Amino acid sequence: MAKKSKAAKKEENKNEKMIGENRKARHDYEILERLECGIQLTGSEVKSLRDGKLSLSESFASVLGGEVFLINCEISPYSQSSEYLNHEAKRRRKLLLHKREIAKFASKSEEKGLTLVPLKMYFKEGKAKVLLGIGKGRQMHDKREKLKKDVAKRDIDRAMKRR
């Protein structure tokens, strides 16, 4: 697959507004595959997301009864909404996927050592989207190796840029 130029990436991300990212997921898991999906939200949750009140750090996705749910994702209550119309901060939220995507991801996530991890959440053309990844957990020595490789690659890139 050819790499995209900076202009192509900028054009692609024009209609996207980043809400939050789970950076630790890339450190803790080796991401094997990615999938964009929608999310079912209430009105106060959408307003809270527009304010950027989101934490994906401890969240994960799970297949329950043939549907995929985002669990432990914290969306803080909207400050200007009444107490009765507001939402729970850490409730289960349904992810919107086609049946064939659910079947494909469910079969992979049930394999030993694989997990459905939310990588980032963003608005795309006005709709909230979640980027899910199938991740394989890394051991401590794997994390150290990856950090060493990243530092070495960064040093090489710096040296090449100076030429």
N, C-alpha and C positions, 0 to 999 in steps of 0.2 A: 504494500500500500504506500503510495507516495505521500510525502509530508506536505502539509498545507502551508502556504505562504502566510506571512503576517497579515496581509491585506485580506486574504480569504478568511482567516480566523476572526478578524475584526468584523467583517461583514456578517459572518455566521452568528457572532455574539451580539450583534446590534440590538436584537429584540429580547435579549436575556438580561435580567437584573439579578445578580447574585444576592441571596439572602444569608446563607451560611454554608460552611464547608467543614467536613470532618477530616482534618489533616492527619490526625492520629491514626485513622484507619489505614492510610497508605504506609504508615510506619509499622503498625501491628499486623497487617495482612498483606499478602501478595495478591493483588487484584487480577483475577483471571479473565473476567468478562464483565461488561457493563450493559446496563439497560435503563433507558429513561422511562419513567412512569408518572402518571398523574396521582394526585392525592385528594381525598375527600375531606373538606374542611368546613367549619362553621364560619359565620361572618366575623365574629370577634377574633378568631384565629387568623383570618386573612389580614385583618387590620393590624394585628400584633406582628405578623410576619413583615408587613410593609414597613413597620418601625424597626425591623431587624432583631426582634426578640426571639431568638432561636438557639437551641443547644442540641447538636447531634452527637456529642462526644460519647455517650453511653448507649446510644440507640442501635437497634438492629431490626431486621425484618424477619417475619416468620409466616409460614403457610399454615393457616388454620381453616379447616373445613372447605378446602378448595379455593380460598381467597388469601391474598397476601396482606398482612398488617404491619404497620410501622409501630414498634413498641419502644417505650422509654424515650421518645423524642419529646423534649421539653419546649413548649411554646408558651411563654409567659402570658398571663392574663392581660387583656387590653385594659389600660389604665382608665380610659374614658368611657368604658362600658359599665352598666350597672352590675351589681353583684349577682343578680339572678339571671342575667342574659349572658354572662361570661362563661368561659369554658374551663375544664380541668386542664392543668398544665401538662400532665404526663398521661393522657388517655391514649388508648389504642386508636390508631387512624388507619383507615382502609386505603390501600394503594390500588390504583385503577390500571389493570392490565388485561390483555386479551387472554382467553382460555389457553391458547397454544403457548403464549409466553409464560403463563403460570405453570403449565405442565413442564415446560423445558427447564425453568428455573427451579421448580419444586424438586424435580428429579436430581438436579445437580446439587441443590442445597442439602439434600438428605444424605449425600455421600459423606463418608467419615472425614472430618476436619474442614469441611466447607461451610461457610456462613454467608447469609445475605446481609451486606453492610451498606447503609446509606452513605454515599460519598459527599454529596452536596445537594442543597435545595435552592431553587431559583424560580423566578417568574419568567415564563416564556410566552410572549404575546398575551400577557395578562393572566395567564393560568399558572398556578403553582405546580412545579414539577420536582421530582426527586430522582437523582441519579443513583441507582442501586448497582452494587458490584458484588460478584461472587468472589469471596476472599478465602484464601487458605492461610491459617494462622502461622505466624513466624515464631521460631524459637529465639531465645536471647542471642545466641551466637549468629543466627541469620541476620538479625537486626544490626549487629555490630559490623558484619561483613558488608551489608548494604551501605551503611554510613561510610565505611572506608572507601568503597567504590565510588560513592557520590562525591566525596572530597577529592579523590584522585581525578575524577572526570572534570570537576570544577577547576582544578589546578591546570589540567591539560587545556581546557577551553580558554582560560586566562592567558596561558603562554601562547596559544595559537592566535589569539586576538591581538597581541602585542606585535606580532610579525608584520 
